[in-house]
Amino acid sequence: MKIYVISAGKSITDGRDYHWNDDIIPDGIQPMQAMLNEQSGKYYSLVIAKGPGSGYSVFMARLPLVSGARDDLGRPICAGFLIQELSNEEARKLAIEYVKDKAHLAQILCSPSVIKTAADFEVDLEAAEKAVRELLRGELPNGSTPVTVGELWGESCAWERREELLGWLKNHRLSDRPSNRVILCYFTDPDRLSGEEDLVLHYSDQTYTKPLKPSSGGCPGLPDKPWMQAALVTILAALLIWGIAKSCSSTPPTVVPSEPAPKATDVPTPEPTDKPTPEPSDVPTPEPSDVSTPEPADVPAPEPADVPTPVPSGASTSETTPNPAPEPADAPHTADEQGRTHLPTTEENTPTE
């Protein structure tokens, strides 16, 4: 077992400022630190990784010192613990103790017997290893359930999935791929994930970040990588939206039937008795189709003076009288000297003196 206490600082100045212990940079810690951020320590900030050898590493960041030391800005001074060369069961045991009671774990690892804060910071590595052994006491988790790579868990409030997470750590063995296996982080950046992690638990404040959804757990027929599953869902959603838009655009417009034009048979014909008899001066000249055929006895014979004298064919004359147009057989009439047409005079339309 190897233990590194980092970010505890080297010394404290008279102004209560401090200098970080940046010269302690263990091998393999950079990919683990990259998954965390300044806000990670608010609730949980832990990474389990498979190292290049046969062991696992656990990195617990931003654990507050029991002494309560603060810098000149009033910020609590925190320490980070990197513990390497752990077994599968030991790595999960430390994570379980962290999830069960982070404050109790910090009191054991960051006690004044392990980290002294006076004029200078002082770390007792033997006391640190003893504290880790104390946390590992008791029954270790067996983990008989095979792990599903790519589990992403999101929370709407911190630690709401605590019991579910504890059950997962007890029952699942970590895979042996050489990279980050478990990430517990406040405000995880999904773009930093490889998709090969065993489990990522992420608290997401919707004001700042997009919440992660639990993965499908490796459904058959789907890609096992979360980013591939997300791409597939995006493509399917785009195709669905395109199909809906196409079906809506191809729907024929609704035609509102107009009122049918009234037929001639629908117009009522007024009775002759309803129409008043107009005076002779008010009678308009009807069309030939409107003139009823009078009886032959009622037609007076035309006067000789009113009948034009026909001109023999071939005879020359200085003034030629044009032949009148043939009269319709059903409309007899008379003509005056100027050729104007008059209705036949009857007793009904003869003006009275």
HUNOR-V177892 format. One line per field, one symbol per residue. psi: psi as a letter, one per 30 degrees, with the letter a starting at -180 (. if undefined). burial: + if it has 9 or more other ideal C-beta (glycine too) atoms within 8 Angstrom, else -. Layout:
psi=???
burial=???
This chain:
psi=kkkkjlgflelklfggllkliffjjlkgfefeefflaffefeekikkkljlfbfllkkjjlhkkkefgklafggkkkllkkkjlhlleeeeeeeeeeeeejeeeeeeeeglffejkjbflkkkjeeeeeeeeeefflakkkeifkkkjkgkkkkkfkkgfgeeeeeeeeefkkklgkiakekkjkkikjfffkffglekkkkkjjffelkkkkklfghkkflkfkeeeeeeeeeeeeeeeeeeeeeeeffkkkkkjklkkkkleffjkjkkfffkkjlleffjljlleffkkjlkeffjlkkkeffkkkkkkkfkklfjkkkklkkkkfgikllkaeggkkkkkklfegkkl.
burial=--+++++++-++---+-+--+----+-++-+++-++---++-+++++++++---++++++++++++--+++-----++++++++-+-++++++++++++--+-++++++++--++-+---+-++--+++-++--++---++-+---+++++++++--+--+---++-++++++++---++++++++++----+-+-++++++++------++--+--+---+--++-++--+----------------------------------------------------------+--+----+------+------------------------+-+-+------+-+----+----
